[in-house]
Amino acid sequence: MGPEISRREMSPEERRMRSRAAQILAGAGVLHGTLSERMQVCGKKNCACSRGEKHRTLVLTVRSGGKVQQIYIPRLLESLVRQWVDQDREVRDLLARLSAMHRDRLVARKKKEEV
């Protein structure tokens, strides 16, 4: 697989980011998607929404197999789903930052070998 990067070679920031990503991935979950609130009418004749007081609903939009899927999120699951979506964003951000660090490390190693 190639030479591993030792913890000694990592900056404190890199160690912190790796540790945070591991904590998130070992935790409750990650969920890639977009949450959106919508105001909808249920269709019941005597409901307040038929007079303009629409119901608030939460929908998770995800892409799967090239198709867009929308999933209704019940109120009881709202905080859990929000946490998973937030954790997904945080892990993706951490991975992008780690990737940039490794790219910089690669460029530095290449220059060192060229000399």
C-alpha positions as CSV (number, residue, x, y, z in Angstrom):
1,M,0.0,0.0,0.0
2,G,2.9,2.3,0.4
3,P,4.5,4.2,3.3
4,E,2.1,5.3,6.1
5,I,2.2,8.7,7.5
6,S,3.4,8.5,11.1
7,R,1.7,10.6,13.8
8,R,5.0,12.3,14.3
9,E,4.8,13.7,10.7
10,M,1.3,15.1,11.3
11,S,0.7,18.6,12.5
12,P,-1.4,19.0,15.6
13,E,-4.2,20.4,13.4
14,E,-4.1,17.2,11.2
15,R,-4.2,15.0,14.3
16,R,-7.1,16.9,15.6
17,M,-9.0,16.7,12.3
18,R,-8.4,13.0,12.0
19,S,-9.5,12.4,15.6
20,R,-12.7,14.4,15.1
21,A,-13.6,12.6,11.9
22,A,-13.0,9.2,13.6
23,Q,-15.3,10.3,16.5
24,I,-18.1,11.3,14.1
25,L,-17.8,8.1,12.1
26,A,-17.9,6.0,15.2
27,G,-20.9,7.8,16.5
28,A,-24.6,7.9,15.8
29,G,-24.5,8.3,12.0
30,V,-24.0,10.5,9.0
31,L,-26.5,11.2,6.3
32,H,-25.8,12.9,3.0
33,G,-28.7,15.0,1.8
34,T,-30.5,18.3,2.0
35,L,-33.2,19.2,4.5
36,S,-35.9,21.6,3.5
37,E,-39.0,22.8,5.3
38,R,-42.2,23.1,3.3
39,M,-45.6,24.4,4.1
40,Q,-48.3,22.1,2.8
41,V,-52.1,21.6,2.8
42,C,-53.3,18.2,4.0
43,G,-56.6,18.3,2.1
44,K,-59.0,17.7,5.0
45,K,-62.0,20.0,4.6
46,N,-62.3,21.1,8.2
47,C,-58.5,21.5,8.8
48,A,-57.1,25.0,9.4
49,C,-54.8,24.5,6.4
50,S,-57.8,24.8,4.1
51,R,-58.2,28.3,5.5
52,G,-54.5,29.2,4.8
53,E,-52.8,27.9,7.9
54,K,-50.5,25.4,6.2
55,H,-48.7,22.5,7.9
56,R,-44.9,22.6,8.3
57,T,-43.2,19.5,7.0
58,L,-39.6,18.5,6.8
59,V,-38.2,16.7,3.7
60,L,-34.8,15.1,3.2
61,T,-33.7,15.2,-0.5
62,V,-31.0,12.6,-1.5
63,R,-29.6,11.4,-4.8
64,S,-29.4,7.6,-5.2
65,G,-28.5,5.8,-8.4
66,G,-28.8,9.1,-10.4
67,K,-32.3,9.7,-9.2
68,V,-33.6,12.2,-6.7
69,Q,-35.5,10.8,-3.7
70,Q,-37.5,12.9,-1.2
71,I,-38.1,11.4,2.2
72,Y,-40.6,12.9,4.7
73,I,-39.1,13.3,8.1
74,P,-41.5,13.0,11.1
75,R,-41.2,15.5,13.9
76,L,-39.9,12.7,16.3
77,L,-36.9,12.1,14.0
78,E,-36.2,15.7,13.1
79,S,-33.4,16.4,15.6
80,L,-31.7,13.0,14.9
81,V,-31.8,13.5,11.1
82,R,-30.5,17.1,11.5
83,Q,-27.6,15.8,13.6
84,W,-26.7,13.2,11.0
85,V,-26.9,15.7,8.1
86,D,-24.7,18.2,10.1
87,Q,-22.2,15.4,10.9
88,D,-22.0,14.4,7.2
89,R,-21.2,18.0,6.3
90,E,-18.5,18.2,9.0
91,V,-16.9,14.9,7.9
92,R,-16.9,16.1,4.3
93,D,-15.3,19.4,5.3
94,L,-12.6,17.6,7.4
95,L,-11.8,15.2,4.5
96,A,-11.4,18.1,2.1
97,R,-9.1,19.9,4.5
98,L,-7.1,16.7,5.1
99,S,-6.9,16.1,1.3
100,A,-5.5,19.6,0.8
101,M,-2.8,19.0,3.5
102,H,-1.8,15.7,1.9
103,R,-1.7,17.3,-1.6
104,D,0.7,20.0,-0.1
105,R,2.8,17.3,1.5
106,L,3.0,15.4,-1.8
107,V,4.1,18.5,-3.6
108,A,6.8,19.2,-1.0
109,R,8.1,15.6,-1.2
110,K,8.2,15.8,-5.0
111,K,10.3,19.0,-4.8
112,K,12.6,17.4,-2.2
113,E,13.2,14.4,-4.5
114,E,13.9,16.6,-7.6
115,V,16.7,18.4,-5.8
